[in-house]
Amino acid sequence: MLTPHTPVDRRHDLSQPLEALSPDETLKASSRQLRGTIATGLLDRITGAVPGTGPKLLKFHGIYQQDDRDLRDERRRQKLEPAYMFMIRVRLPGGVCTPAQWLKLDELARAHGRDTLRITTRQTIQFHWVLKHHLRATIQGLHDVLLDTISACGDDTRGVMCSVNPDVSPLHAEISNWARRASQHAIWKTRAYHEIWYGEEQVASSEPEEPFYGRTYMPRKFKIGFVLPPSNDIDIYAQDLGFIAIEEDGRLVGFNVVIGGGMGRTDSAPHTYPRLASPIGYVPVDRVIPVIDAVMSVQRDFGDRADRSHARFKYTIDDKGLDWIVGEIEARLGASFAPARPFHFTSNADAVGWVHGRDGHDHLTIFIENGRVVNGETAIMDGLRAIARVHTGTFRLTPNQNVIVSGVTPEARPAIDAILHEYGLLALNARSGLRLNAMACVALPTCGLAMAESERYLPSLLTKLEASLARYGLERQPITIRMSGCPNGCSRPYIAEIALTGRALGKYNLYLGGGAHGERLNRMYLENAAEPAILSALDGLFARYAAERLPDERLGDFAIRAGYVVPVTEGRHFND
């Protein structure tokens, strides 16, 4: 393209004085490159919180300040401050983790995180329930095994995702390496993290601490992902910037590029909506890093910094026009995108169980319900720790919240099999097609944004839905269902065949009609519905689906063909 284009409205972007923008922009600009008063706040023993601007700046360090909402009302009645604790999110590009790292994660969770780990929908680990006086110990423990939490939250690039199944293609290792490179390149560069958490001295320099981000970083979070067809396990169309691997004669030659995906919305704000990423062309492999810089810099410079609910890249694209955005990207890149090359997706799910990879090794995907690694009816945490003690390959966390024991040699297989048998881990995979394709966000009691239950409630709802599916012979049918405790959509609900987003305790919006491999948005079917209405609606849908479906027709496609919902053609029409 590389053609001049007309000026656009810049009343809400980085060109404006700070006082005309969101207060968060002033906060970032005055934070001394993310230092703020975090260090002194950690020393304050009067409160379990980090006072002042600390909570917002902590997000850039991969940490959320939260409180136990189960106790909030009682503590308020007792005139006590909230039961503050912290969520810590690890930066783990592509979800790859060594056994030594897994053992350290396990150790830290048992010491500071109430004996549980959580696999996120972006292929990493979160600790919950960490107290303020344990923050430094946890961060330093991660450092011992070369892990950190830089850029895991905040107005910057989030953890970089990557197709995870190493059995799919010999190119997987190459794609995974690109995810690591992209993550290291795109994180912020200030030494604030090393000073606050590792005790390093601040060093004066004439060079800018943030040559790319500047003083105000990004308008909001920015998500990057790499996907290796035919699997769309990372939901590439939900990424701000996505790279779709193109293979020729067994070689990785380049990537199709998509931009502007995102799930978040606000129920009370019709100008907010989920959006699928738009394809903009193809680039060879040597252009990956320049494309990241060009795309992110456009959003950095033109994204809405006045209205944070409207600050994601998807809105910048729709407000200014895709052609204008692509022209600006190409101008900064100094090259035009080539036409996109053919590819196809077949699924966005995980294939649980053992597979034999093209690398000659075996790989085992273990279903972890809602990503919660804990000792419950099955001693999942103990079992994975036992595997980590003998495993010589890697662990890989999937975007569907499962774990892969990857790279098991024939010689090591018997020892792994013995542990699986001892702890009953393979029984986790013997679940219905609905449960194996379910995801939930954390929600209550730790998430401050949650309006309803999600992780704690979805398993019991699934049990009731499974009874309905069994009546119609559908218990093995793969059906994607996702639940979020609020409309922000951390579980990527708006591309699921069935989705539920919380409105209030016990009340949800029900959505139908998403694509089977992340290629289509769903649409609201019921608003503010309680469990009886949800069960009744889905039972009727299942009955008709069993009786009327076409060969190989997925539930989301049927819901549209049968007239339950009309398809969403673009995100801006999601709320129509």
C-alpha positions as CSV (number, residue, x, y, z in Angstrom):
1,M,0.0,0.0,0.0
2,L,2.5,2.6,1.2
3,T,0.2,5.5,0.0
4,P,-0.3,8.8,1.8
5,H,-3.5,9.0,3.7
6,T,-5.6,11.8,5.2
7,P,-5.1,12.9,8.8
8,V,-7.3,11.3,11.4
9,D,-8.9,12.5,14.7
10,R,-6.2,12.7,17.3
11,R,-8.1,14.2,20.2
12,H,-7.7,11.2,22.4
13,D,-4.3,9.8,21.7
14,L,-0.7,10.3,22.7
15,S,-0.4,13.7,20.8
16,Q,-2.6,15.3,23.5
17,P,-1.4,16.9,26.8
18,L,-1.7,14.5,29.7
19,E,-4.4,16.5,31.5
20,A,-6.7,15.9,28.5
21,L,-6.4,12.2,28.9
22,S,-7.2,9.5,31.4
23,P,-5.7,9.9,34.9
24,D,-3.9,6.6,34.2
25,E,-1.7,8.4,31.6
26,T,-0.5,10.9,34.2
27,L,0.1,8.1,36.7
28,K,2.3,6.2,34.2
29,A,4.1,9.4,33.2
30,S,5.0,10.3,36.8
31,S,5.8,6.7,37.9
32,R,9.6,7.1,37.2
33,Q,9.3,4.3,34.7
34,L,7.2,2.0,36.8
35,R,8.9,2.5,40.1
36,G,6.4,4.8,41.8
37,T,6.2,4.1,45.5
38,I,6.1,0.3,45.2
39,A,9.3,-0.3,47.2
40,T,8.2,1.8,50.2
41,G,4.7,0.4,50.0
42,L,6.1,-3.2,50.4
43,L,7.7,-2.1,53.7
44,D,4.4,-0.7,55.1
45,R,3.4,-3.1,57.8
46,I,0.2,-1.2,58.9
47,T,-1.7,-2.6,55.9
48,G,-1.8,-5.7,53.9
49,A,-2.2,-3.6,50.7
50,V,0.4,-1.6,48.7
51,P,-0.8,1.9,49.2
52,G,-1.3,4.8,46.8
53,T,-0.6,4.2,43.1
54,G,1.1,0.9,43.9
55,P,-1.7,-1.4,42.8
56,K,-1.9,0.0,39.3
57,L,1.9,0.0,38.8
58,L,2.2,-3.5,40.3
59,K,0.2,-4.8,37.3
60,F,3.2,-3.9,35.0
61,H,5.2,-6.2,37.3
62,G,2.8,-9.1,36.8
63,I,1.0,-8.6,40.1
64,Y,-2.6,-7.8,40.9
65,Q,-3.7,-6.6,44.3
66,Q,-6.9,-8.4,45.3
67,D,-8.9,-9.3,48.4
68,D,-10.9,-12.3,49.5
69,R,-14.4,-11.3,48.4
70,D,-15.9,-14.2,50.4
71,L,-14.8,-12.3,53.5
72,R,-15.4,-8.7,52.3
73,D,-18.7,-8.1,53.8
74,E,-17.9,-9.7,57.2
75,R,-14.6,-7.7,57.5
76,R,-16.4,-4.5,56.6
77,R,-18.9,-5.2,59.4
78,Q,-16.0,-5.7,61.8
79,K,-14.4,-2.5,60.6
80,L,-11.4,-4.4,59.3
81,E,-9.6,-3.7,56.1
82,P,-10.2,-6.2,53.3
83,A,-8.3,-9.5,53.4
84,Y,-5.7,-8.3,50.9
85,M,-3.6,-10.7,48.9
86,F,-2.0,-10.8,45.5
87,M,-2.1,-12.7,42.3
88,I,1.2,-13.2,40.6
89,R,1.3,-14.1,36.9
90,V,4.5,-15.7,35.4
91,R,5.8,-14.7,32.0
92,L,6.1,-18.0,30.2
93,P,6.3,-17.5,26.4
94,G,4.4,-20.3,24.5
95,G,3.7,-22.1,27.8
96,V,7.0,-24.0,27.8
97,C,8.3,-24.9,31.3
98,T,11.2,-27.2,32.3
99,P,10.8,-29.8,35.1
100,A,13.1,-27.8,37.3
101,Q,10.9,-24.7,36.8
102,W,7.8,-26.7,37.5
103,L,9.2,-28.0,40.7
104,K,10.0,-24.4,41.8
105,L,6.5,-23.3,40.8
106,D,5.1,-26.1,42.9
107,E,7.4,-25.2,45.9
108,L,6.4,-21.6,45.8
109,A,2.7,-22.4,45.6
110,R,2.9,-24.7,48.6
111,A,4.8,-22.0,50.5
112,H,2.9,-18.9,49.6
113,G,-0.1,-19.7,47.4
114,R,-2.3,-21.9,49.5
115,D,-1.2,-25.1,47.8
116,T,-2.5,-24.4,44.4
117,L,-1.4,-23.3,40.9
118,R,-3.6,-22.1,38.1
119,I,-3.0,-22.5,34.4
120,T,-4.3,-19.5,32.6
121,T,-6.0,-19.2,29.2
122,R,-2.8,-17.5,28.0
123,Q,-0.5,-20.5,28.7
124,T,1.1,-19.4,31.9
125,I,0.8,-19.9,35.6
126,Q,-0.8,-17.7,38.2
127,F,-0.3,-17.8,42.0
128,H,-3.2,-16.7,44.1
129,W,-3.5,-15.8,47.8
130,V,0.0,-14.5,48.1
131,L,0.5,-12.1,51.0
132,K,2.3,-8.8,50.7
133,H,5.3,-9.9,52.8
134,H,5.7,-13.0,50.6
135,L,5.8,-11.1,47.3
136,R,9.6,-10.6,47.1
137,A,10.3,-14.1,48.2
138,T,8.1,-15.5,45.5
139,I,9.5,-13.2,42.7
140,Q,13.1,-14.1,43.8
141,G,12.2,-17.8,43.8
142,L,11.1,-17.5,40.2
143,H,14.3,-15.8,39.4
144,D,16.2,-18.8,40.8
145,V,14.9,-20.8,37.8
146,L,15.2,-18.0,35.2
147,L,11.5,-17.0,35.4
148,D,10.0,-13.6,35.9
149,T,6.7,-11.7,35.8
150,I,7.7,-8.7,33.7
151,S,5.0,-7.4,31.5
152,A,2.5,-10.2,32.5
153,C,-0.1,-7.5,33.2
154,G,-0.5,-3.8,32.7
155,D,-0.5,-1.5,29.6
156,D,2.1,-3.3,27.7
157,T,2.5,-6.5,25.7
158,R,1.1,-9.6,27.6
159,G,2.5,-13.1,27.6
160,V,3.1,-14.2,24.0
161,M,1.1,-17.3,23.0
162,C,2.2,-20.1,20.7
163,S,0.6,-23.3,19.4
164,V,1.7,-25.9,21.9
165,N,1.4,-29.4,20.6
166,P,4.8,-30.6,19.5
167,D,3.5,-33.7,17.8
168,V,1.7,-31.6,15.1
169,S,4.7,-30.5,13.0
170,P,8.5,-30.6,13.1
171,L,8.2,-26.8,12.8
172,H,6.8,-26.4,16.3
173,A,10.2,-25.8,17.9
174,E,10.9,-23.0,15.4
175,I,7.5,-21.4,16.0
176,S,8.0,-21.6,19.8
177,N,11.4,-19.9,19.4
178,W,9.7,-17.0,17.6
179,A,7.3,-16.7,20.6
180,R,10.3,-16.5,23.0
181,R,12.0,-13.9,20.8
182,A,8.9,-11.8,20.5
183,S,8.3,-11.8,24.2
184,Q,11.8,-10.8,25.1
185,H,11.8,-8.1,22.4
186,A,8.4,-6.6,23.4
187,I,8.6,-6.4,27.2
188,W,9.4,-3.1,28.8
189,K,13.1,-2.4,29.4
190,T,13.3,-0.2,32.5
191,R,15.4,-1.7,35.4
192,A,12.6,-1.0,37.9
193,Y,11.8,-4.7,38.2
194,H,15.4,-5.6,39.1
195,E,15.7,-2.8,41.6
196,I,12.4,-3.5,43.4
197,W,12.4,-7.3,43.4
198,Y,16.1,-8.2,43.2
199,G,17.6,-5.3,45.2
200,E,19.8,-4.0,42.4
201,E,21.0,-0.4,42.5
202,Q,19.6,2.1,40.1
203,V,22.2,3.1,37.6
204,A,22.2,6.5,36.0
205,S,22.4,6.6,32.2
206,S,22.0,9.2,29.5
207,E,20.1,6.7,27.3
208,P,16.2,6.6,27.6
209,E,15.0,3.8,29.8
210,E,12.1,3.0,27.5
211,P,13.2,3.7,23.9
212,F,10.0,2.1,22.6
213,Y,7.3,2.6,25.3
214,G,8.3,6.1,26.5
215,R,6.8,7.4,29.7
216,T,3.2,6.3,29.1
217,Y,3.6,2.8,27.7
218,M,0.6,1.4,25.7
219,P,-3.0,2.7,26.0
220,R,-4.1,-0.8,27.2
221,K,-2.8,-4.3,27.1
222,F,-1.6,-5.7,23.8
223,K,-1.7,-9.5,23.0
224,I,0.6,-11.3,20.5
225,G,0.3,-14.9,19.4
226,F,1.8,-17.4,17.0
227,V,-0.2,-20.3,15.6
228,L,0.7,-23.4,13.6
229,P,-2.2,-24.6,11.4
230,P,-4.2,-26.7,11.3
231,S,-4.6,-26.2,15.0
232,N,-5.9,-22.9,16.2
233,D,-5.4,-23.8,19.9
234,I,-4.4,-20.2,20.8
235,D,-7.5,-18.6,19.2
236,I,-5.4,-16.5,16.8
237,Y,-8.4,-14.2,16.0
238,A,-8.6,-13.1,19.6
239,Q,-5.1,-11.6,19.5
240,D,-4.2,-7.9,19.0
241,L,-1.4,-9.2,16.7
242,G,-1.4,-12.7,15.3
243,F,1.1,-14.6,13.2
244,I,-0.2,-17.6,11.3
245,A,2.7,-19.9,10.2
246,I,3.0,-20.7,6.5
247,E,4.9,-23.9,5.6
248,E,6.3,-24.8,2.2
249,D,8.1,-28.1,1.6
250,G,8.6,-28.7,5.3
251,R,10.1,-25.2,5.9
252,L,8.7,-22.2,7.8
253,V,8.8,-19.5,5.1
254,G,6.7,-16.7,6.8
255,F,3.5,-15.7,8.4
256,N,0.1,-14.4,7.6
257,V,-0.5,-11.4,9.8
258,V,-3.8,-10.6,11.5
259,I,-4.6,-7.6,13.7
260,G,-7.2,-6.2,16.0
261,G,-8.7,-9.2,17.9
262,G,-10.0,-8.8,21.4
263,M,-12.7,-10.2,23.7
264,G,-13.4,-7.5,26.3
265,R,-16.6,-5.6,26.4
266,T,-18.8,-3.8,29.0
267,D,-22.5,-4.7,29.3
268,S,-23.5,-1.1,29.9
269,A,-21.4,0.4,27.1
270,P,-22.7,-0.5,23.6
271,H,-19.6,1.1,22.1
272,T,-17.6,-1.8,23.4
273,Y,-17.6,-5.2,21.8
274,P,-15.5,-8.3,21.0
275,R,-13.8,-8.4,17.6
276,L,-12.1,-11.0,15.5
277,A,-8.7,-10.0,14.1
278,S,-8.5,-8.9,10.5
279,P,-6.1,-10.5,8.0
280,I,-3.7,-7.9,6.5
281,G,-1.3,-10.0,4.4
282,Y,1.9,-12.1,4.5
283,V,5.5,-11.4,5.6
284,P,8.6,-13.6,5.4
285,V,10.2,-14.8,8.7
286,D,12.8,-12.0,8.8
287,R,10.1,-9.4,9.1
288,V,8.5,-10.7,12.4
289,I,10.2,-8.3,14.8
290,P,9.9,-5.3,12.5
291,V,6.2,-6.0,12.1
292,I,5.8,-6.2,15.9
293,D,7.4,-2.8,16.3
294,A,5.4,-1.3,13.5
295,V,2.0,-2.6,14.6
296,M,2.6,-1.9,18.3
297,S,3.9,1.7,17.6
298,V,0.7,2.5,15.6
299,Q,-1.4,1.5,18.6
300,R,1.0,3.3,21.0
301,D,0.7,6.5,19.0
302,F,-3.0,6.5,18.0
303,G,-4.8,4.4,20.6
304,D,-7.5,6.0,22.7
305,R,-5.9,7.2,26.0
306,A,-8.9,9.2,27.2
307,D,-11.5,6.4,27.5
308,R,-9.9,3.2,28.8
309,S,-12.9,1.1,27.9
310,H,-12.2,2.1,24.3
311,A,-8.5,1.8,24.4
312,R,-7.8,-1.6,22.8
313,F,-6.3,-1.9,19.3
314,K,-9.6,-3.2,17.9
315,Y,-11.3,0.2,18.5
316,T,-8.4,2.1,17.0
317,I,-8.8,0.0,13.8
318,D,-12.5,0.4,13.6
319,D,-12.4,4.1,14.4
320,K,-9.7,5.0,11.9
321,G,-10.4,2.3,9.3
322,L,-8.5,-0.9,8.5
323,D,-7.0,0.6,5.3
324,W,-5.6,3.6,7.1
325,I,-4.1,1.5,9.9
326,V,-2.5,-0.9,7.4
327,G,-1.1,2.1,5.5
328,E,0.4,3.5,8.6
329,I,1.9,0.1,9.6
330,E,3.4,-0.3,6.1
331,A,4.9,3.2,6.2
332,R,6.6,2.4,9.5
333,L,7.7,-1.0,8.2
334,G,9.1,0.4,5.0
335,A,7.5,-2.4,3.0
336,S,4.1,-3.6,1.8
337,F,2.4,-6.8,3.0
338,A,2.2,-9.5,0.3
339,P,-1.1,-11.2,-0.3
340,A,-2.1,-13.7,2.4
341,R,-1.2,-17.3,1.7
342,P,-3.6,-20.3,1.9
343,F,-4.0,-22.2,5.2
344,H,-6.8,-23.9,7.1
345,F,-7.8,-24.6,10.7
346,T,-9.5,-27.7,11.9
347,S,-9.9,-27.2,15.6
348,N,-9.1,-25.0,18.6
349,A,-9.3,-27.8,21.1
350,D,-6.7,-30.0,22.8
351,A,-6.4,-33.8,22.0
352,V,-6.1,-35.3,25.4
353,G,-4.1,-38.5,26.0
354,W,-0.9,-39.9,24.6
355,V,0.3,-39.1,21.0
356,H,3.5,-40.2,19.3
357,G,5.2,-37.1,17.8
358,R,7.1,-36.7,14.6
359,D,10.2,-36.1,16.8
360,G,10.1,-39.8,18.0
361,H,9.0,-38.8,21.5
362,D,5.7,-39.3,23.2
363,H,3.6,-36.4,24.5
364,L,0.8,-36.7,27.0
365,T,-2.0,-34.0,27.3
366,I,-3.7,-34.2,30.8
367,F,-7.1,-32.5,31.2
368,I,-7.0,-30.0,34.1
369,E,-10.5,-28.7,34.8
370,N,-10.4,-24.9,34.5
371,G,-6.7,-25.0,34.9
372,R,-6.8,-25.5,38.6
373,V,-3.7,-27.6,39.8
374,V,-4.7,-28.7,43.3
375,N,-4.9,-31.8,45.4
376,G,-8.6,-32.6,45.5
377,E,-10.4,-35.8,44.6
378,T,-7.4,-36.5,42.4
379,A,-4.0,-35.4,43.8
380,I,-3.2,-33.4,40.6
381,M,-0.5,-31.2,42.3
382,D,1.3,-34.1,43.9
383,G,1.1,-36.2,40.7
384,L,2.6,-33.5,38.5
385,R,5.3,-32.9,41.1
386,A,6.2,-36.6,41.0
387,I,6.4,-36.5,37.2
388,A,8.6,-33.4,37.3
389,R,11.1,-35.2,39.5
390,V,11.7,-37.9,36.8
391,H,10.8,-36.1,33.6
392,T,13.6,-35.2,31.2
393,G,11.5,-33.3,28.6
394,T,9.4,-30.3,29.1
395,F,5.9,-29.3,30.4
396,R,3.8,-27.3,28.0
397,L,0.7,-25.3,29.2
398,T,-2.1,-25.2,26.7
399,P,-4.3,-22.2,25.9
400,N,-7.2,-24.5,26.9
401,Q,-5.8,-24.7,30.5
402,N,-4.4,-28.2,30.2
403,V,-0.8,-29.5,30.7
404,I,1.3,-31.5,28.3
405,V,4.1,-33.8,29.6
406,S,6.2,-33.4,26.4
407,G,9.2,-35.1,25.0
408,V,8.9,-38.4,26.8
409,T,11.5,-40.9,25.5
410,P,10.7,-44.6,25.1
411,E,13.1,-45.3,28.0
412,A,11.3,-42.9,30.3
413,R,7.8,-43.9,29.4
414,P,7.4,-46.7,32.0
415,A,8.3,-44.4,34.9
416,I,5.8,-41.8,33.8
417,D,3.1,-44.4,33.3
418,A,3.7,-45.7,36.8
419,I,3.2,-42.2,38.3
420,L,0.1,-41.7,36.2
421,H,-1.4,-44.9,37.5
422,E,-0.4,-44.2,41.1
423,Y,-2.1,-40.8,41.1
424,G,-5.0,-41.6,38.8
425,L,-4.1,-38.7,36.4
426,L,-5.3,-40.5,33.2
427,A,-8.8,-40.7,34.7
428,L,-9.0,-36.9,34.3
429,N,-9.2,-37.4,30.6
430,A,-12.2,-39.7,30.7
431,R,-14.7,-36.8,30.7
432,S,-17.5,-35.8,28.4
433,G,-16.8,-33.9,25.2
434,L,-18.4,-30.9,26.7
435,R,-16.3,-30.9,29.8
436,L,-13.0,-31.5,27.9
437,N,-13.8,-28.4,25.8
438,A,-14.8,-26.2,28.7
439,M,-12.9,-23.1,30.1
440,A,-13.6,-20.7,32.9
441,C,-11.9,-17.7,34.3
442,V,-11.0,-17.4,38.0
443,A,-13.8,-15.0,39.0
444,L,-14.9,-15.1,42.7
445,P,-13.5,-14.9,45.3
446,T,-10.3,-13.4,44.1
447,C,-11.0,-11.3,41.0
448,G,-12.1,-7.8,41.8
449,L,-14.0,-7.5,38.5
450,A,-16.1,-10.7,38.8
451,M,-19.9,-10.1,38.9
452,A,-20.7,-13.8,39.2
453,E,-19.1,-17.2,39.8
454,S,-17.2,-19.0,37.1
455,E,-14.4,-21.4,38.0
456,R,-16.2,-22.6,41.2
457,Y,-19.6,-22.9,39.5
458,L,-19.0,-24.3,36.0
459,P,-18.2,-27.9,37.0
460,S,-21.5,-28.3,38.7
461,L,-23.4,-26.7,35.8
462,L,-21.6,-29.1,33.4
463,T,-22.7,-32.1,35.4
464,K,-26.3,-31.0,34.9
465,L,-25.7,-30.4,31.2
466,E,-24.0,-33.7,30.8
467,A,-27.2,-35.4,32.0
468,S,-29.1,-33.6,29.3
469,L,-26.5,-34.5,26.6
470,A,-26.7,-38.2,27.7
471,R,-30.4,-38.2,27.1
472,Y,-29.7,-37.4,23.4
473,G,-26.6,-39.5,22.9
474,L,-24.3,-36.5,22.7
475,E,-22.1,-37.1,25.7
476,R,-19.0,-37.7,23.5
477,Q,-19.7,-34.8,21.1
478,P,-17.1,-32.1,21.3
479,I,-18.9,-28.9,22.2
480,T,-17.0,-25.7,23.2
481,I,-18.4,-24.0,26.3
482,R,-16.7,-21.1,28.1
483,M,-17.7,-19.1,31.2
484,S,-16.5,-15.7,32.4
485,G,-17.6,-14.1,35.7
486,C,-17.9,-10.7,33.9
487,P,-18.1,-9.4,30.4
488,N,-14.4,-8.8,30.1
489,G,-14.0,-12.3,28.6
490,C,-10.8,-13.7,30.0
491,S,-11.9,-17.2,29.0
492,R,-12.4,-16.0,25.4
493,P,-16.2,-16.7,25.6
494,Y,-17.4,-14.8,22.6
495,I,-16.0,-17.3,20.1
496,A,-17.3,-20.4,21.9
497,E,-20.3,-22.5,20.7
498,I,-21.9,-21.9,24.1
499,A,-20.8,-19.1,26.4
500,L,-21.9,-17.6,29.7
501,T,-20.8,-14.3,31.1
502,G,-21.7,-13.1,34.6
503,R,-24.2,-10.3,35.2
504,A,-24.8,-10.8,38.9
505,L,-24.7,-13.6,41.4
506,G,-26.5,-16.5,39.8
507,K,-27.3,-14.5,36.6
508,Y,-25.6,-14.9,33.2
509,N,-25.9,-13.8,29.6
510,L,-26.1,-16.9,27.4
511,Y,-24.4,-16.8,23.9
512,L,-24.7,-19.3,21.1
513,G,-23.2,-19.8,17.6
514,G,-19.5,-19.4,17.9
515,G,-17.2,-21.2,15.5
516,A,-15.8,-24.6,16.2
517,H,-12.2,-23.4,15.6
518,G,-12.4,-19.8,16.7
519,E,-13.3,-18.3,13.4
520,R,-16.7,-16.8,14.3
521,L,-18.2,-14.7,17.1
522,N,-21.3,-15.9,18.9
523,R,-24.4,-13.8,19.7
524,M,-26.5,-13.3,22.9
525,Y,-29.5,-15.7,23.1
526,L,-30.6,-15.1,26.7
527,E,-29.9,-12.0,28.8
528,N,-29.6,-12.0,32.6
529,A,-30.7,-15.6,32.9
530,A,-30.6,-17.9,36.0
531,E,-29.7,-21.6,35.9
532,P,-33.2,-23.0,35.3
533,A,-33.6,-20.9,32.2
534,I,-30.1,-21.7,30.9
535,L,-30.7,-25.5,31.5
536,S,-34.1,-25.4,29.8
537,A,-32.8,-23.5,26.7
538,L,-29.7,-25.7,26.3
539,D,-31.8,-28.9,26.7
540,G,-34.0,-27.8,23.9
541,L,-31.0,-27.0,21.7
542,F,-29.4,-30.3,22.4
543,A,-32.6,-32.2,21.6
544,R,-33.0,-30.5,18.2
545,Y,-29.3,-30.8,17.5
546,A,-29.4,-34.6,18.1
547,A,-32.4,-34.9,15.8
548,E,-31.7,-32.5,13.1
549,R,-27.9,-32.0,12.7
550,L,-26.2,-32.6,9.4
551,P,-23.3,-35.0,9.2
552,D,-20.2,-33.6,11.0
553,E,-22.2,-30.4,11.8
554,R,-21.0,-28.7,14.9
555,L,-23.3,-27.2,17.5
556,G,-22.4,-23.6,16.8
557,D,-23.1,-24.0,13.1
558,F,-26.4,-25.7,13.9
559,A,-27.5,-22.9,16.2
560,I,-27.2,-20.5,13.3
561,R,-28.8,-22.8,10.7
562,A,-31.7,-23.6,13.0
563,G,-32.3,-19.9,13.7
564,Y,-31.4,-19.7,17.3
565,V,-29.2,-16.7,16.6
566,V,-28.1,-14.9,13.5
567,P,-24.4,-14.8,12.7
568,V,-22.2,-11.8,13.7
569,T,-20.5,-10.5,10.6
570,E,-18.2,-8.1,12.4
571,G,-17.5,-7.1,16.0
572,R,-19.0,-3.7,15.8
573,H,-22.4,-5.4,15.1
574,F,-22.1,-7.7,18.1
575,N,-24.5,-5.7,20.2
576,D,-27.1,-5.2,17.5
